[in-house]
Amino acid sequence: MERRHFELTRFIFEAARMLKLSNVCASTATTLYHRFFATQSVEDYDAHLVAASCVYLASKIDEAPRKVRDIVNVSYRCLHKRDSELDVSDLYWKLRDSLVTCEFIVPR
């Protein structure tokens, strides 16, 4: 379990670096991630989706907002390093909608 959280923390910091966010913002995202999973089960939520939503929320909190499109593309690139870029397709819209929905779940 701890190894999984470590891997997702690295995912958060890698996404933040690619989005040119500060280390403070990445740390805020990590804190949001750990607070969420302190009360929720990892089996109930897609951890990468939650982590990407935490990056999005942290960018807003630290007043360095990024577009949802950029968060989706960077998260996809972090997870699928060997694949081609994510096209605007059904997959993109599903990921985008999931991220926005998860954004409202994380702060609860």
C-alpha positions as CSV (number, residue, x, y, z in Angstrom):
1,M,0.0,0.0,0.0
2,E,2.7,2.5,0.9
3,R,4.6,1.7,-2.3
4,R,1.5,2.6,-4.3
5,H,1.2,5.9,-2.5
6,F,4.9,6.6,-3.2
7,E,4.4,5.9,-6.9
8,L,1.4,8.2,-7.0
9,T,3.3,10.9,-5.2
10,R,6.0,10.6,-7.9
11,F,3.3,10.9,-10.5
12,I,2.0,14.1,-8.9
13,F,5.5,15.6,-8.8
14,E,6.2,14.6,-12.4
15,A,2.9,16.1,-13.6
16,A,3.5,19.3,-11.6
17,R,7.0,19.5,-13.2
18,M,5.6,19.1,-16.7
19,L,3.0,21.7,-16.0
20,K,5.7,24.0,-14.7
21,L,4.1,24.3,-11.3
22,S,6.1,25.1,-8.2
23,N,7.2,22.5,-5.6
24,V,4.8,24.2,-3.1
25,C,2.0,23.4,-5.5
26,A,3.1,19.8,-5.9
27,S,3.3,19.5,-2.2
28,T,-0.2,20.9,-1.8
29,A,-1.4,18.3,-4.3
30,T,0.3,15.6,-2.4
31,T,-1.2,16.7,0.8
32,L,-4.7,16.8,-0.8
33,Y,-4.0,13.3,-2.1
34,H,-3.0,11.8,1.3
35,R,-5.8,13.6,3.1
36,F,-8.3,12.1,0.7
37,F,-7.0,8.5,1.1
38,A,-6.7,8.9,4.8
39,T,-10.5,8.6,4.9
40,Q,-11.3,6.7,1.7
41,S,-10.3,3.3,0.4
42,V,-7.9,3.0,-2.5
43,E,-10.1,0.2,-3.9
44,D,-13.1,2.6,-4.2
45,Y,-11.4,5.2,-6.4
46,D,-9.0,5.4,-9.3
47,A,-5.9,6.6,-7.6
48,H,-4.4,8.2,-10.7
49,L,-7.6,10.1,-11.3
50,V,-7.6,11.4,-7.7
51,A,-4.0,12.4,-8.0
52,A,-4.6,14.3,-11.3
53,S,-7.6,16.0,-9.6
54,C,-5.4,16.9,-6.7
55,V,-2.9,18.6,-9.1
56,Y,-5.7,20.5,-10.7
57,L,-7.1,21.6,-7.3
58,A,-3.6,22.5,-6.0
59,S,-3.0,24.7,-9.0
60,K,-6.2,26.6,-8.2
61,I,-5.4,26.8,-4.5
62,D,-1.8,28.1,-5.1
63,E,-3.2,30.6,-7.6
64,A,-1.3,29.1,-10.6
65,P,-4.3,27.6,-12.4
66,R,-3.9,25.3,-15.4
67,K,-6.4,24.4,-17.9
68,V,-8.3,21.1,-17.5
69,R,-7.1,20.2,-21.0
70,D,-3.4,20.5,-19.9
71,I,-4.0,18.5,-16.7
72,V,-5.6,15.7,-18.8
73,N,-2.9,15.7,-21.4
74,V,0.0,15.7,-19.0
75,S,-1.6,13.0,-16.8
76,Y,-2.1,10.8,-19.9
77,R,1.5,11.4,-21.0
78,C,2.8,10.5,-17.5
79,L,0.9,7.2,-17.6
80,H,1.4,6.3,-21.2
81,K,4.9,7.4,-22.0
82,R,5.2,5.2,-25.2
83,D,1.8,6.0,-26.7
84,S,1.1,8.8,-29.1
85,E,-0.5,12.0,-27.9
86,L,-4.1,12.0,-26.7
87,D,-6.4,13.2,-29.5
88,V,-9.6,15.0,-28.8
89,S,-11.8,11.9,-28.9
90,D,-14.3,10.1,-26.7
91,L,-11.4,9.0,-24.5
92,Y,-10.3,12.6,-23.9
93,W,-13.8,13.7,-23.0
94,K,-14.3,10.8,-20.7
95,L,-11.0,11.5,-18.9
96,R,-11.9,15.2,-18.7
97,D,-15.4,14.6,-17.3
98,S,-14.0,12.1,-14.8
99,L,-11.4,14.7,-13.6
100,V,-13.9,17.4,-13.2
101,T,-16.3,15.1,-11.3
102,C,-13.4,13.9,-9.1
103,E,-12.5,17.6,-8.4
104,F,-15.7,17.9,-6.5
105,I,-15.2,14.7,-4.6
106,V,-11.7,15.3,-3.3
107,P,-12.4,18.3,-1.0
108,R,-15.2,16.5,0.9
